[in-house]
Amino acid sequence: MGAMPILVALHHLVRWLSRAALYVSGVGLIVMTGAVFWQVIGRYVFNDSPSWTEPFSLLLMSWFILLGAAVGVREGDHLGFEIGLHYASPAVRRGMELTTHVLVTAFGAAMAYYGWDLAMGTWSAKMAGIDLPQGVDYLPLAGGGALIALFSFEKLLQDLVKPMPAPVPLGAEHSTD
């Protein structure tokens, strides 16, 4: 029982991070839309397209996509093989869910590690069109990967402490014939 307060604290932290990532993603989408709008105005109204809007928009898009993907991992909103879970025995279903969480955690950790490695390896170069280090392009990989790993790890811990799921009843509406 000593670990339960730690899991509760982790749950609260992860819930706050997930909500913050979702809000940052939404704000990033709005700001990116404004930058693209400014580029269109600059090009077609002023006949002077700003050079910073495209790389800035792509950078924002990378952030809101990867932060949104991390939130999707936490909320369980990604594609899955639900029919396989539905018809599996409780022990097999639990094994499938735990394996999924381990694999997604490892994938997120690899994204974070290699994204950081790419960012540091390209930090000395400058981005075209905007005065930022090229490594900034890879920071969304590192940040999104870290959140994916954390969110999936939290789900793994929750699944390890919860009781075995009950078998799914197969009534007339779920016949296997």
C-alpha positions in Angstrom: 0.0 0.0 0.0 3.0 2.3 0.4 3.3 2.8 -3.4 -0.3 4.0 -3.8 0.3 7.6 -2.8 3.1 7.7 -5.3 0.8 6.4 -8.0 -1.8 9.0 -7.0 0.8 11.8 -7.2 2.1 10.5 -10.5 -1.5 10.4 -11.8 -2.1 14.0 -10.8 1.2 15.2 -12.4 0.5 13.3 -15.6 -3.1 14.6 -15.8 -1.8 18.2 -15.4 1.0 17.6 -18.0 -1.6 16.1 -20.4 -3.9 19.0 -20.0 -1.1 21.5 -20.4 0.1 19.7 -23.6 -3.4 19.8 -25.0 -3.7 23.6 -24.3 -0.3 24.3 -25.8 -1.2 22.2 -28.8 -4.4 24.3 -29.3 -2.6 27.6 -28.9 0.1 26.4 -31.3 -2.5 25.5 -33.9 -4.1 29.0 -33.6 -0.7 30.7 -33.8 0.3 28.6 -36.8 -3.0 29.5 -38.5 -2.2 33.2 -37.9 1.3 32.9 -39.3 0.1 31.2 -42.5 -2.6 33.8 -42.8 0.1 36.5 -42.5 2.1 34.8 -45.2 -0.9 34.8 -47.5 -1.5 38.5 -46.8 2.1 39.3 -47.3 2.3 37.4 -50.6 -0.9 38.4 -52.2 -1.7 41.8 -50.7 1.8 43.3 -50.1 3.6 41.3 -52.8 6.3 40.7 -50.1 6.1 37.2 -48.5 7.7 37.1 -45.1 10.5 34.4 -45.0 10.0 33.4 -41.4 6.4 32.2 -41.6 6.9 28.8 -43.2 9.7 27.5 -40.9 7.9 28.9 -37.9 4.6 27.3 -38.9 6.4 23.9 -39.5 8.0 24.1 -36.1 4.7 24.9 -34.4 3.0 22.1 -36.4 5.7 19.6 -35.1 5.0 20.6 -31.6 1.2 20.5 -31.7 1.2 17.1 -33.5 3.6 15.4 -31.1 2.1 16.9 -28.0 -1.3 15.9 -29.3 -0.1 12.4 -30.0 1.2 12.2 -26.4 -2.2 13.2 -25.1 -3.8 10.6 -27.4 -1.6 7.9 -25.8 -2.7 9.0 -22.4 -6.4 9.1 -23.3 -6.2 5.8 -25.3 -7.5 7.5 -28.4 -5.2 5.9 -30.9 -5.9 3.1 -33.2 -6.0 -0.4 -31.6 -7.1 -3.9 -32.2 -10.1 -3.8 -29.9 -11.8 -7.0 -31.3 -8.7 -9.0 -30.3 -8.9 -7.6 -26.7 -12.7 -8.2 -26.7 -12.5 -11.9 -27.4 -9.3 -12.7 -25.5 -9.4 -14.3 -22.1 -8.7 -12.0 -19.2 -5.1 -13.2 -18.7 -4.3 -12.8 -22.4 -6.0 -9.4 -22.5 -4.0 -8.2 -19.6 -0.8 -9.5 -21.2 -1.7 -7.7 -24.5 -2.3 -4.5 -22.7 0.9 -4.7 -20.6 2.9 -5.5 -23.6 1.4 -2.6 -25.5 2.3 -0.2 -22.7 5.9 -1.5 -22.5 6.4 -1.2 -26.3 4.9 2.3 -26.4 7.0 3.4 -23.4 10.1 2.1 -25.1 9.1 3.8 -28.4 8.5 7.2 -26.6 11.8 6.9 -24.8 13.7 6.2 -28.1 12.0 9.2 -29.7 13.0 11.4 -26.8 16.6 10.1 -26.8 17.2 10.2 -30.5 15.3 13.5 -30.9 17.5 15.1 -28.3 20.6 13.6 -30.0 19.5 15.0 -33.3 18.8 18.4 -31.8 22.2 18.6 -30.1 24.0 17.3 -33.3 22.5 20.1 -35.4 22.4 22.9 -32.9 25.3 24.8 -34.4 23.6 25.2 -37.8 21.0 27.9 -38.4 17.5 27.3 -39.8 16.8 28.8 -43.2 14.3 31.7 -43.0 14.4 32.1 -39.3 17.2 32.9 -36.9 17.1 29.8 -34.7 19.4 26.9 -34.4 18.6 23.9 -36.7 18.4 21.7 -33.6 15.2 23.4 -32.5 13.5 21.4 -35.3 14.1 18.2 -33.4 13.1 19.4 -29.9 9.4 18.4 -30.5 10.6 14.8 -31.1 12.4 14.9 -27.7 9.5 16.6 -25.9 6.8 14.6 -27.5 8.7 11.3 -27.0 9.3 12.0 -23.4 5.6 12.7 -22.8 4.6 9.6 -24.7 7.0 7.5 -22.6 5.7 9.1 -19.3 2.1 8.8 -20.2 2.4 5.1 -21.3 4.5 4.3 -18.2 1.7 5.7 -16.0 -0.8 3.5 -17.9 1.5 0.5 -17.4 1.7 1.1 -13.6 -2.0 1.6 -13.4 -2.6 -1.7 -15.2 -0.1 -3.5 -13.0 -2.0 -2.6 -9.8 -5.5 -3.0 -11.0 -7.3 -6.4 -10.6 -7.6 -8.9 -13.5 -10.3 -7.8 -15.9 -13.5 -9.9 -16.0 -14.3 -12.1 -19.0 -16.5 -10.5 -21.6 -19.9 -12.1 -21.7 -20.9 -13.6 -25.0 -24.6 -13.4 -25.1 -26.9 -13.8 -28.1 -25.7 -10.4 -29.5 -22.1 -11.6 -29.3 -22.4 -15.1 -30.5 -19.3 -16.7 -32.0 -21.3 -18.9 -34.4 
